[in-house]
Amino acid sequence: MLRKVHGAAVLVAGVIGLGCETTQRPTAHLLPATAPWSRVPLYWVEVRIAARIDTLGIYTPGPPLVAGDTQIVGIMTQVNGDVRVFRYDVRTRSTYLEPMPAWLAEAALGPAPAFAPDGAHLLYAVALDNQRAQLFVRRLAGGAELLRGPVLWNVPPPAEAGSLGWHDAERFFWDLPWFNGADSRLLRLSGRVGSAVVNADTVPVPAGAVLAHYRPVVLADPDSFVPVSGSSFALLRPAQFPGLAPQVRAELDSLGCWIPQSPDTPRPNNAIRGSFAKVGQIDWAVRCWRDHRSAVLIIWGGDARCPSPLRDWYADPLGRGQEFYDRYLAVADSARIATIEMYGQEEGDSDTAWTPLREWRGYDGVEDIVAEKASSVWYCVNGRWIQLGGAD
């Protein structure tokens, strides 16, 4: 049931059903409002049609939708905390209210929702608790869920949780504060209606904008997220990694692997090709991330081989407080292998401690690098891995 209130109005399912047209399309504007009882900034709505100005006695968290030539639709927050949908009829200057659908009530827990320009969809974010939030896109008529984004950690409270918006009727974005040391940027989640993919990147802060200083937003559940290069916590599915051999991609997919991306070396990274056991044999070394554990897998291209994974799986906190991935792989070519010293004499049959492996030249090693710390080179000899000295 709709309830009329003095002077203006909201609907959800029927928002697209428009009435008669006016001679000029109305526009809606936000006026700052004082609402000390609210945890998010609220605004009055001002409707302009030619020289006529209607100010609605309604508190709203964000821009309403101008639906056709006769209706203004938005979300209304009341003093008692109740949230409703409002519709303002420009012709009659009447406002109607109705209770929020359960799914739309969730939108009040995050930053101001954003209506698509054509009124067909609503973009909103839900605060799952005091640290986590998630993005959703729904069809406005009927409320069908079309897309949900990644779960994010360290999301600021709603008043500072960035802004939601649309580039056009299909492409949406959510900009959040992002801090990486002294670098202040925006973390931008973006996507398109009809696609299951949500991308992530960092973009400059607009001139004059001031961000509250929060910890970087980080990924909570990579299995819900398909990121792109640019963000510090990017993970790529094998299908997203350019140049992977089909058999390599198939094996990684069968194991449920993501390929973590380090910001400390050109992307894409953490998948390398070389001859790791025999001259002329083409092998791959790929860092596989799954279930918050990592390992370097070797996909062999022939009969010469050593065990895979290169080392045991180890706990990896990426997305659980770790803000970026600090390890990446590189090929240690045969010329370099010939001059690298061993860590201990037990690793070779004919070498003493810290002597070059001169008789083992001819094929490559796998270098495992920890950014700004050190590296180790792993070399496959007689069916076993030996650890050589790397860079300090």
DAURHU-V422005 format. One record per residue. SS is DSSP state (H for helix, E for strand, - for the rest). OMEGA is omega in whole degrees, -180 to 180 (none if undefined). Layout:
<<SS/OMEGA> <SS/OMEGA>>
This chain:
<<-/176> <-/177> <E/-179> <E/173> <E/-172> <-/168> <-/-177> <E/-173> <-/178> <-/177> <-/172> <-/-175> <-/-175> <-/-174> <-/-177> <-/179> <-/-173> <-/-180> <-/-178> <-/-178> <-/172> <-/-178> <-/180> <-/-178> <-/179> <-/173> <E/-180> <E/-177> <E/-179> <E/175> <E/179> <E/179> <-/177> <-/-178> <-/-175> <-/-180> <-/-177> <-/177> <-/176> <-/177> <-/178> <-/-175> <E/165> <E/177> <E/176> <E/-179> <E/-179> <E/173> <E/-175> <-/-179> <-/-177> <E/178> <E/175> <E/175> <E/-176> <E/178> <E/-174> <E/171> <E/178> <E/-180> <-/-177> <-/-175> <-/175> <-/179> <E/171> <E/-175> <E/-178> <-/-177> <-/-172> <-/-173> <E/170> <E/-175> <E/180> <E/-179> <E/-178> <E/175> <E/-178> <-/-176> <-/-179> <-/180> <-/179> <-/-180> <E/-179> <E/173> <E/177> <E/173> <E/178> <E/179> <E/-176> <-/-176> <-/-176> <-/-177> <-/-180> <E/177> <E/179> <E/-180> <E/170> <E/-180> <E/177> <-/167> <-/-177> <H/-178> <H/-179> <H/177> <H/178> <H/-177> <H/-180> <H/-178> <H/-178> <-/177> <-/-175> <-/177> <-/-179> <E/176> <E/173> <-/-176> <-/-180> <-/177> <-/-176> <-/-173> <E/176> <E/176> <E/179> <E/178> <E/-179> <E/173> <E/-178> <-/172> <-/-175> <-/178> <-/-171> <-/178> <E/-178> <E/-178> <E/179> <E/169> <E/178> <E/171> <E/-174> <-/178> <-/179> <-/174> <-/-179> <-/178> <E/-179> <E/-176> <E/169> <E/-176> <E/-180> <E/170> <E/-178> <E/174> <E/174> <-/179> <-/180> <-/175> <-/-172> <H/-177> <H/-179> <H/-174> <-/174> <-/-175> <E/176> <E/180> <E/-178> <E/171> <-/178> <-/-175> <-/-177> <-/-172> <E/-176> <E/177> <E/171> <E/178> <E/179> <E/176> <E/180> <E/180> <E/178> <E/-174> <-/-179> <-/-176> <E/177> <E/180> <E/173> <E/170> <E/-178> <E/168> <E/-178> <E/180> <E/-177> <E/176> <-/-178> <-/177> <-/178> <-/-175> <-/170> <E/-178> <E/177> <E/175> <E/174> <E/-177> <E/-180> <E/174> <-/179> <-/180> <-/178> <-/-180> <-/179> <-/-179> <-/171> <-/-172> <-/176> <-/175> <-/179> <-/171> <-/-178> <E/-177> <E/179> <-/-175> <-/-177> <H/-179> <H/178> <H/-164> <-/173> <-/-175> <-/176> <-/-179> <-/177> <-/-179> <-/-173> <-/-176> <-/-172> <-/172> <E/180> <E/168> <E/179> <H/-179> <H/-180> <H/-175> <-/-176> <-/173> <-/178> <-/176> <-/-178> <H/-179> <H/177> <H/179> <H/-179> <H/-180> <H/179> <H/177> <H/-179> <H/180> <-/-180> <-/-174> <-/160> <E/177> <E/-178> <E/-178> <-/177> <E/176> <-/-172> <-/179> <-/-178> <-/180> <-/0> <-/-179> <-/-179> <-/166> <E/-175> <E/179> <E/179> <E/174> <-/-169> <-/178> <-/-176> <-/178> <-/177> <-/177> <-/-177> <-/-179> <E/177> <E/170> <E/-176> <E/174> <E/-178> <E/177> <E/174> <E/176> <-/179> <-/173> <E/-179> <E/173> <E/175> <E/180> <E/176> <E/176> <E/-172> <-/179> <-/-180> <-/-175> <-/179> <-/-175> <-/172> <-/-177> <-/172> <-/7> <-/-178> <-/175> <-/180> <-/173> <-/179> <E/-179> <E/-177> <-/-173> <-/180> <E/-178> <-/176> <-/179> <-/176> <E/-170> <-/178> <-/-178> <E/-170> <-/-179> <E/175> <E/-175> <E/174> <E/176> <E/170> <E/-172> <-/-172> <H/179> <H/179> <H/180> <H/-176> <-/-177> <-/-178> <-/-180> <E/178> <E/177> <-/-177> <-/-174> <H/179> <H/-177> <H/-179> <-/-178> <-/-173> <-/-179> <-/171> <-/-176> <-/175> <-/175> <-/180> <E/-179> <-/-168> <H/-178> <H/-178> <H/179> <-/176> <-/174> <-/-165> <-/172> <E/179> <E/179> <E/178> <E/-170> <E/170> <E/-172> <-/176> <-/178> <-/-176> <E/177> <E/173> <E/176> <E/179> <E/-173> <E/-177> <E/-178> <E/176> <-/175> <-/178> <E/178> <E/170> <E/-177> <E/179> <E/178> <E/177> <-/179> <-/177> <-/none>>
